[in-house]
Amino acid sequence: MTGVAALGFLIVLEFAARRCGLPGPITNQVREVVFAPKSGGLLYAAMALMMVVLTWRQRFIAAGAAIGIDIAFSLVRWAVDAKTTGGHPYGNGALWVILGYAVIAVTRRTGPERGLLLKGVGLGLLLVTGRKTGDTWLLITSKTRPVVLDTYVATADHALGNPSWLVGRGVTATGLIGFNFLDIVYGQLAVAAVVVALYQLRGVAVERRFPGHHLVRTFLVIGLLGPAFYMIFPVVGPIFAYGTGTEHWATVSLWSPEIPSSGHWAVADLWPHTPPPIHTPHPMPFDGITPRNCMPSLHTAWAAAIFIHSRKGPRILRYAGTFWLIATLAATLGFGYHYGVDLIAGVVFVLTIEAALRSLDRGWDRSGIRLVAYGATVFAALLVSYRFLSLKMAEHPWVSGPLLILAMTSVVYGYVRTTAASEPRATPARQLEPHPEPI
């Protein structure tokens, strides 16, 4: 039933993209069977997820087959002088292996073994399809939302002291090294998530079943629900609305970012050196290329999900989860992709989703329902306040700023308290009374 619903959603999104004159997620995925993929690392990460259901011998065979297929594709492209502009020279092999195991599951497996292998294939394909779905959503927002609300969000951001401007100046000061280090962290978020997910799913091949709740589920739900709010609250980000887009990073980036420049659509060239003045906000028209993907910050939501799910891992995994969260927050602000209030909304968003998924797995109880309802209410209140109270928030930052932090902290506290109460507690072993010595 879940697979049918997912397929139906993809078909609807494919038609919606076609109406906007764009290729949909299904078309983009089918192209990567032959053409250079947009993200080879993501395809190999998806294959790694699929391999959690395989034995070690089967994993080595699958990895070798993927590498061999990629070498063959590279040789053919070299022979015919095919260009890989905009794509990676590797990754097709991983996709071929995933699809190959789907065929094996249908033709060579039966009963529970077939179901388990199909679940592994589906898990890998869902990761890739989720990325394609997100890319399609971003294109749709740029085509269907000609007006953006950046002046409202930038005005509300005065309550937090304009953190994007502050962190942006810091990242600029680090130059080539700082920018490209954060750019790698920012761009490989899905790979970091797969590392945590592989730890959570490490026992699937032995136990022959998946755990009820894991990081991949949270990642997919965030990607499914988040873009809906982009349509409701379209925002392009400070580097586009108050800057010159990627031209700002032309002297420090090792490679050209794929996001276009904002050009003359920007209000003024203010980011990151001059905070925007406080004035009455208003909707502003913007180009038909830049995605409206700021509110809430899904990169913050995904990084926070990695942090949450890494808490039960070994020390090195916990340290990595903490590092990835801090580095992602620095990148989202320092690159000018998000305002500070976007990050607050992203934290509340992910905690609400995580609470709902945990309750769905363990059974809905009063505390779970209360937390989900409270998180949804706080999230809605944040969006409403950004839209209708932004000027008041900017005029009274010493009141509105702490209130924003308090609202987010209250959801964090509620989540920690609710999940701690629902965790099974180890009962100490009963001490047996010693027998009296015989007289």
N, C-alpha and C positions, 0 to 999 in steps of 0.2 A: 504493500500500500504506500509506504514512504517513497519507494522508487518511482511508482506511477505518479505520485504527486510532484516529485522533483522533475520528472520528465515533462509533465504538463506545464510546470512553471517555466522550464527552459523553452518550450515551444511558444508559449505566450510571449516571452521576452524576445525570442527570435523574430516573431511577427512585429512586435513593437519597434525593434531596431530597424527592421526592413522598411517600416512606414516612415522612419526618419532618414532613410537612405543610407543605413549603416549595416555592416555585417553583424549578425547576432552571435551569441556564445557557441551555438552548435556549429555554425559555419567556421568560426575561428578555430575551434577545436579540430574539426575535420581537416582543415588546411595543414595543421601541424603533423599529420600523418606523413606528409611528403615534404612540405616546405619548412624552412628554418623556423624553429619555435621562438616565441617571444621570450621565454624563460626556460632555458635548459635545466637550470638548477632546480626549478620547481617540479619539472617532470621527473627528475631523478629522486627528488624528495617524495613525490607521489608513489613512485615505484618502491621506495623503501617502506612506505606505509603498507603497500600491498603485500610486501614480503614478510610481514609479521605472522602471516598464516602458513608460511612455508618452513620446511626443515632447512638446516644449515646447508646441506648439499644442494637443495633446490635454489637457495639464495645465491650461492656461488655461480650456479649455472645461469640463473636469470641475469645477474650482474654482468657475467661474461658475454652473454648474448646481447645485452643492451650496448655494451662497449663495442662489440664487433659490428653491430648494425650501424652505430654512429660512425665508425671508421669507414664502413662501406659507403655511407651517405656522403662523407667528406671527400672520399676519393672520386665519387661520381660528380659532385659539385665542382671539384677541382678540374676534372677532365672536361666538363662542358662549360667551365668558367662561369658557373652560376654564382650570383651575388647573394650574400646573407645579410644585406643591409636591413637594420631594424630587428634582426633576430640573432639567435645563438647558433654557432656551428655544431652544437651537440644537443641531444635531448630527444630526437626522434626515436632512438633505440629504446629508451625507457618507455615511451608511449607504445611502441610496438610490443614490448614485453608484456605490458599491462593488458593490452588487447588480446595478446596471444594466450594469456592465462584465462581470460574470459572464455575464449573458445575451448580451451582444455577443460574448464569447469563444466561447460555444457555438454561436451562430447565424450570426455573421459572420466568424469567423476559422477558419483551417484550419492543420494541420501545426504547425511549430515556433512560429508566431505565436500560435496558440491556446494551446499549452502555456505559453508565457511569460506571456501575459496571465492565464491561470488561476493561475499561480504568484503573480503580483502580487496578484490578488484574494485568494488563499488567505493570503498573508502579512498583508494588512490585516485579514482576518476572524480570523486566529489571534490577533492582538494583542487584539482586542475580546473574542473568546471566552475567551482566557486570563484576562482581567479578570473576566468573568462566572463562569468556573470557580472562580477564587479566592474570589469573594464567596460562592458556593454552599458551598465547602469551609468557610469561616469559620462560616456558619450551621449546618452539620452538626456542627462541633466543639462549638458551644455547646449543641446539643440532645443530643448523644450522649456527652459527657464531663462528667458532673455534678461530678466531683472534679478539682481542679487541684493542681499541685505547686509553687506559688509559694514556699512556705516553704523548700523545698529550694534553689531557685535563689537566693532572697534570702539564705539562709545562706551559700551558696557565694560570693555576690557580696562578702562581707566580705573575701575574699582579694584583691579588687581595690580595696578602699577604698570600696565602695558608690558607684560613679560616677554612677548615676542620681540619687541624692540630691544629690550635689555639683553636677552639671550642671543639675538641676532648680531648685536655688536660684539659679543663675546666670541661667537663662532667666526665672525669675520676677522677678528684679531688673531685667531689661530692659523689663518691662511690655508695653504694647500693641505697640510697634514691633518688639521682638525676637521676641515670640511669633508675630505674624502674618507676619513675614518668613520665619521658619523653617517656618511652616505652609504657605506657598505652595510653598517648596522641597520639603517633604515630600509634598505632595499632587500635585505635577506631575512626579513621578519618571519616569512613563511617557513624558511629552512630552520630557524630557531624553534619554531613551534613544532616542527616535525621531530626534532631531537627530543623535546619533552614528551611528545606523543609516543615516540618509540620506547621510551623508558616505561610509560604507563602501559603500553601494549606488549611488553616484553614476554609475558607469559601466555599469549594467545596460542602460539604454536603447540604448547604443551597442554594447556587446559582445554583447547579446542573450542573456546568461546571468547567473546569480547566482553570487557567490563561494561557495566551499565552506563557509566559517565566518564568521559575523557575529554582531552583538550580539543580534539578535532571537532567534536559536536559543538562546543562553544564557538570555535572559529567560524564554522559554517553558519550558525544562527546569527552571529554578529554580521557577517557578510550578507546574509539574506535580508535582515530587518533594517540594518543601518542605512542603505541607500534610499529607503522610503522617506527618511527624514531629510535627505538631501533635496528631495522633490518639494517637501513642505517648507524647508528653511534653507534656501540656496545661498551659499557663501563660498567665495573663491579663495580667500586667504589674504593676509597682509602683503605678501610679496607681489601679488597681482593687483589688488585694489589700491595699494599705497606704495607701489614700487614699480620697477621695470621688468619684473618677472625674472626669468633665468639669466638675463643679461648681467644681473648682479654677481653671479657666480662664474662668469666667463673666464676670469683670471685665476681661479683657484680650483676648478673642477678638472679632473683628469679625463673626463669624458663629458660630452654634452648631454644635459638632462633632456628627457623626452617631453617635458612640459613646455608649451610655447610661451613666448613673451607676451605680457599684457599690453605693451605698446601704449597707444594714446587712450586706452580705456581706463587707465588708472586715474584716481582722483587727483593725485599729485605724487611726485617722487620723494616720499618721506621715509620709507622703510630702508634700513633699520636705525637711521641716525636721528630722525626728528619725530617724536610721537605726534599723532594726529591731534589737531585742536578739538576741544569740546564744542560741539554745535548740534543743533537739532538734526537727528539722523533722518534719512529718506531713502527709499529704494533707488537703486542706480542701475542703468542699463549696462550690459557687459557683452563681450564677444560671444560667438557661437562655438568656441573651441575649448576654452578652459573649463575643466570639470567644476561643478559646484559641490565639492566634497569635504566641507569643513565641519559642519554641525550635525552630529557630534564628531569628535576625532576618533575614527575607527582604528587608526594606528595606535592611539593611546589605549583603546579598548582591547585590541589584540595583545599589545605588550603587557597590559595588566592581567589578561587571561594567562599568558605564559608565566608571569610572576606567581599567580595564584596556584597554578597546577604544578609548579616546580617546588612548592613548599614541602611536599612529602618525599622528595627525591634525596639523593645523597648530597653531601655538602657542596661539591663542585657544581651540581645542577642548580642548587639554591642560589649560589653565588652568580651563576650565569643568568638565571632568571632576574635577579636584582639588577645586574649590570645592563641587561637588555632593556629593562623598563626605564632606567635612568637615561641611558643613551638615546632611546627612542623619544622620550620627552624632550631631551635637549635638541634632537634633530627636528622634531615637529615644530618647535618654537624657533630654533636657531636658523632654520632654512626659510622661515617666513611662510610655512604652509598652513599654520594654525594660529589662532588667538588663544590666550590663556583660558577664556571661558569655554572654548571648545573642549579643552582637556578635562575640565571639571565635568562637563556633560558626558564625555566619553567614559570617565570612571564610574559615574552613576549608572550609565547605560549598561556597561559590562557586568557590574555587580548584580543588577536586576536580572539580566539574562542568566547569569551563573546561578543565582538563587532559584530561578524558575526551573532550570534544567536539573539541578540537584533535587528539588522537590519532586519533579517528574520521575526521577529515578528511584527515590526512596519512599515515595508516597507523600501526598499533600497532607500537611498538618496545619494547625492554626498558626504556628510561628512562621512557617514557610509562606503561607498565603499572605500573612501580614507584611512580611518583608518585601515580597514581590509588589504588593499594592503600594507600600510606602515608597519603594524605589521608583515605580512608575509615576507616582504623584510628584515626587521631587524632580524627576526628569522633566515632566510636563511643566512644572512651575518654573524651572530654569529657562526653558524655551520661551515661555510667556513673558518672563521678566526681561530677557534679552530683547524681545521684540517691542514691548510696550513700556518698559521702565528703564531703558538703557540710559536716558538722559538724567534721570533722577539718581541712578546708580553712579554715574560719572561725577555728578555734583556732590555726592556724599560718599566718597570712597571709604572713609574710615568706619562707616556703618555697613554699607553694602558689600565691601570686600570680605570682612570677617563673616558676614552672613552667608556668602557663597561658600567659603571654606567650611563653615559649620554645617551647611546643608550636605555637602559632599562627605564630611567626616561622619555625620550621623548615619549615612547609608553604609559607610565602611564599618562603623561600629556595630550596626545591626547585622551586617553580613557575618562578621567575625563571631559575634555572640551566637547567632542562630546556627551557624555551621559547627561551632565548637560543641554546642548542646546536642547536635544530632550525631556527632561522631561516636562510634561504639567505644565504650570504656573497658579497658582491661581490668578484670577483677583479680585481686591477689589470690594466690593459691591458699587454700585452707590449711592452717597449721594443725597437725595431728598432735593430740596430747600424748606425752610419753607414758608407756605402761609402767605401773609400779614394779619395782624390783621384787622378785619373790623372796620371802623370808626364809 
